[in-house]
Amino acid sequence: MSELTTSARDAEISLLGAVMLGADLDDLAHLVDPADFYDPFHGEVWSAMLRVHRAGDKPDVVKVRVALDQSGTKNDPVRLFEFAEKCPAPSAGEFYATEVATAAGMRNLVNAGLKIQQLGNSPGDVEERR
């Protein structure tokens, strides 16, 4: 796993933990989309948090687990508690959200570059690829 991926994963875990420990989701929801998470399970957890929040509840570990269960997402409740346990500071939720969004943007740039490279290396008319 690359250093960027490792730090992005840590930021994802910290963001999820921050929200489960009380960080205000209203302040964070506009910064991160479920698709921004490197780990698909983390994106599922974020989606579950948003559903809990939209229902008027605070997304704590138990409510998030119930929301995951209701959506059919397999989950390990111990893992959710670990997210909360590994969060260094719930008050830094905006920092973690920004880190997650930045890492997603970098991955999107890399993926776009790879697609361009693939187009450039494949036979065919250049005009068709524009």
C-alpha contacts under 8 A as a table, 3 or more apart, distances in Angstrom:
res1	aa1	res2	aa2	distance
1	M	5	T	6.18
1	M	6	T	6.45
2	S	5	T	5.13
2	S	6	T	6.17
3	E	6	T	5.03
3	E	7	S	6.13
4	L	7	S	5.30
4	L	8	A	6.02
4	L	103	A	7.44
5	T	8	A	5.02
5	T	9	R	6.02
5	T	38	Y	7.74
5	T	103	A	7.95
6	T	9	R	5.09
6	T	10	D	6.23
7	S	10	D	5.00
7	S	11	A	6.12
8	A	11	A	5.00
8	A	12	E	6.13
8	A	38	Y	7.40
8	A	99	E	6.84
8	A	100	V	5.97
8	A	103	A	6.00
9	R	12	E	5.02
9	R	13	I	6.26
9	R	38	Y	6.93
9	R	39	D	7.29
10	D	13	I	5.18
10	D	14	S	6.09
11	A	14	S	5.01
11	A	15	L	5.97
11	A	96	Y	5.15
11	A	97	A	7.47
11	A	99	E	6.23
11	A	100	V	6.05
12	E	15	L	5.12
12	E	16	L	6.21
12	E	37	F	6.84
12	E	42	H	6.98
12	E	96	Y	6.95
12	E	97	A	7.65
12	E	100	V	6.02
13	I	16	L	5.24
13	I	17	G	6.04
13	I	42	H	7.60
13	I	83	F	5.43
13	I	86	K	7.25
13	I	87	C	7.08
14	S	17	G	5.02
14	S	18	A	5.89
14	S	83	F	6.66
14	S	84	A	7.55
14	S	86	K	6.48
14	S	87	C	4.47
14	S	88	P	6.94
14	S	93	G	7.59
14	S	96	Y	6.46
15	L	18	A	5.02
15	L	19	V	6.37
15	L	87	C	7.36
15	L	90	P	7.91
15	L	93	G	5.51
15	L	96	Y	5.16
15	L	97	A	6.05
16	L	19	V	5.34
16	L	20	M	6.34
16	L	42	H	7.71
16	L	45	V	7.58
16	L	46	W	6.96
16	L	83	F	6.35
16	L	84	A	7.20
17	G	20	M	5.07
17	G	21	L	6.09
17	G	80	L	8.00
17	G	82	E	7.97
17	G	83	F	4.60
17	G	84	A	3.79
17	G	85	E	7.00
17	G	86	K	6.88
17	G	87	C	5.09
17	G	90	P	7.23
18	A	21	L	5.10
18	A	22	G	6.38
18	A	23	A	5.35
18	A	84	A	6.65
18	A	87	C	5.89
18	A	89	A	6.73
18	A	90	P	4.00
18	A	91	S	7.18
18	A	92	A	7.45
18	A	93	G	5.56
19	V	22	G	5.17
19	V	23	A	4.50
19	V	24	D	6.67
19	V	25	L	6.48
19	V	59	P	6.83
19	V	60	D	7.51
19	V	90	P	6.93
19	V	93	G	7.11
20	M	23	A	7.18
20	M	58	K	7.84
20	M	59	P	5.57
20	M	60	D	4.38
20	M	61	V	5.87
20	M	84	A	6.17
21	L	60	D	6.67
21	L	84	A	6.33
21	L	90	P	6.19
22	G	58	K	7.38
22	G	59	P	7.86
22	G	60	D	7.60
22	G	90	P	6.75
23	A	90	P	5.51
23	A	91	S	6.22
23	A	93	G	6.10
24	D	27	D	5.60
24	D	28	L	6.86
25	L	28	L	4.94
25	L	29	A	5.62
25	L	50	L	7.85
25	L	53	H	7.39
26	D	29	A	5.75
26	D	30	H	7.70
27	D	30	H	7.16
27	D	94	E	7.39
28	L	31	L	5.40
28	L	32	V	6.87
28	L	93	G	7.28
28	L	94	E	6.13
28	L	97	A	6.57
29	A	32	V	5.80
29	A	33	D	7.36
29	A	50	L	7.61
30	H	33	D	7.55
31	L	97	A	6.28
31	L	98	T	6.74
31	L	101	A	6.81
32	V	36	D	6.33
32	V	97	A	6.20
32	V	98	T	7.71
32	V	100	V	7.15
32	V	101	A	5.78
33	D	36	D	5.31
33	D	37	F	7.70
33	D	43	G	7.88
34	P	37	F	6.03
34	P	42	H	7.83
34	P	43	G	4.33
34	P	44	E	6.82
34	P	46	W	5.89
34	P	47	S	5.99
35	A	38	Y	7.91
35	A	40	P	7.85
35	A	43	G	6.17
36	D	43	G	7.27
36	D	100	V	6.75
36	D	101	A	6.11
36	D	103	A	7.98
36	D	104	A	5.04
36	D	105	G	7.99
37	F	40	P	6.39
37	F	42	H	6.14
37	F	43	G	5.26
37	F	100	V	6.74
37	F	104	A	6.83
38	Y	42	H	7.64
38	Y	43	G	7.85
38	Y	104	A	7.25
39	D	42	H	5.32
39	D	43	G	6.70
40	P	43	G	5.05
40	P	44	E	6.38
41	F	44	E	4.93
41	F	45	V	6.23
42	H	45	V	4.98
42	H	46	W	6.18
43	G	46	W	5.00
43	G	47	S	6.18
44	E	47	S	5.04
44	E	48	A	6.18
44	E	68	L	7.49
44	E	73	T	7.47
45	V	48	A	5.00
45	V	49	M	6.17
45	V	64	V	7.06
45	V	68	L	7.00
46	W	49	M	5.01
46	W	50	L	6.26
47	S	50	L	5.08
47	S	51	R	6.29
48	A	51	R	5.06
48	A	52	V	6.22
48	A	64	V	5.77
48	A	67	A	5.38
48	A	68	L	5.84
49	M	52	V	5.11
49	M	53	H	6.07
49	M	59	P	5.31
49	M	64	V	5.81
49	M	67	A	7.74
50	L	53	H	4.99
50	L	54	R	6.03
50	L	59	P	7.89
51	R	54	R	5.12
51	R	55	A	6.26
51	R	67	A	7.33
52	V	55	A	5.15
52	V	56	G	6.74
52	V	57	D	5.58
52	V	58	K	6.76
52	V	59	P	5.64
52	V	63	K	6.89
52	V	64	V	6.87
52	V	67	A	6.89
53	H	56	G	5.19
53	H	57	D	5.11
53	H	58	K	5.82
53	H	59	P	6.15
54	R	57	D	7.32
58	K	63	K	7.92
59	P	62	V	7.99
59	P	63	K	5.80
59	P	64	V	5.75
60	D	63	K	5.45
60	D	64	V	6.05
61	V	64	V	5.24
61	V	65	R	6.14
61	V	77	P	7.85
61	V	80	L	6.16
61	V	81	F	6.44
61	V	84	A	7.83
62	V	65	R	5.11
62	V	66	V	6.28
63	K	66	V	5.10
63	K	67	A	6.18
64	V	67	A	5.00
64	V	68	L	6.12
65	R	68	L	5.05
65	R	69	D	6.13
65	R	75	N	7.40
65	R	77	P	6.59
65	R	80	L	7.64
66	V	69	D	5.01
66	V	70	Q	6.12
67	A	70	Q	5.06
67	A	71	S	6.32
68	L	71	S	5.19
68	L	72	G	6.30
68	L	73	T	5.13
68	L	74	K	7.21
68	L	75	N	7.15
69	D	72	G	5.06
69	D	73	T	5.70
69	D	74	K	6.81
69	D	75	N	7.57
70	Q	73	T	7.58
75	N	79	R	7.76
76	D	79	R	5.34
76	D	80	L	6.85
77	P	80	L	5.13
77	P	81	F	6.44
78	V	81	F	5.11
78	V	82	E	6.19
79	R	82	E	4.89
79	R	83	F	6.41
80	L	83	F	5.16
80	L	84	A	6.73
81	F	84	A	5.21
81	F	85	E	6.12
82	E	85	E	4.78
82	E	86	K	5.91
83	F	86	K	5.26
83	F	87	C	6.40
84	A	87	C	5.44
87	C	90	P	6.58
89	A	92	A	5.57
89	A	93	G	7.59
90	P	93	G	5.60
91	S	94	E	7.78
92	A	95	F	5.25
92	A	96	Y	6.48
93	G	96	Y	5.14
93	G	97	A	6.07
94	E	97	A	4.98
94	E	98	T	6.10
95	F	98	T	5.19
95	F	99	E	6.26
96	Y	99	E	4.98
96	Y	100	V	6.19
97	A	100	V	5.10
97	A	101	A	6.18
98	T	101	A	5.09
98	T	102	T	5.99
99	E	102	T	5.08
99	E	103	A	6.10
100	V	103	A	5.23
100	V	104	A	6.20
101	A	104	A	5.08
101	A	105	G	6.21
102	T	105	G	5.04
102	T	106	M	6.27
103	A	106	M	5.05
103	A	107	R	6.21
104	A	107	R	5.08
104	A	108	N	6.14
105	G	108	N	5.03
105	G	109	L	6.29
106	M	109	L	5.09
106	M	110	V	6.28
107	R	110	V	5.08
107	R	111	N	6.09
108	N	111	N	5.06
108	N	112	A	6.07
109	L	112	A	5.06
109	L	113	G	6.16
110	V	113	G	5.07
110	V	114	L	6.24
111	N	114	L	5.05
111	N	115	K	6.25
112	A	115	K	5.12
112	A	116	I	6.25
113	G	116	I	5.08
113	G	117	Q	6.12
114	L	117	Q	4.97
114	L	118	Q	6.13
115	K	118	Q	5.04
115	K	119	L	6.21
116	I	119	L	5.09
116	I	120	G	6.13
117	Q	120	G	5.00
117	Q	121	N	6.18
118	Q	121	N	5.14
118	Q	122	S	6.21
119	L	122	S	5.35
119	L	129	R	7.26
120	G	123	P	7.98
124	G	128	E	7.77
125	D	128	E	5.48
125	D	129	R	7.06
126	V	129	R	5.40
126	V	130	R	7.00
127	E	130	R	5.63
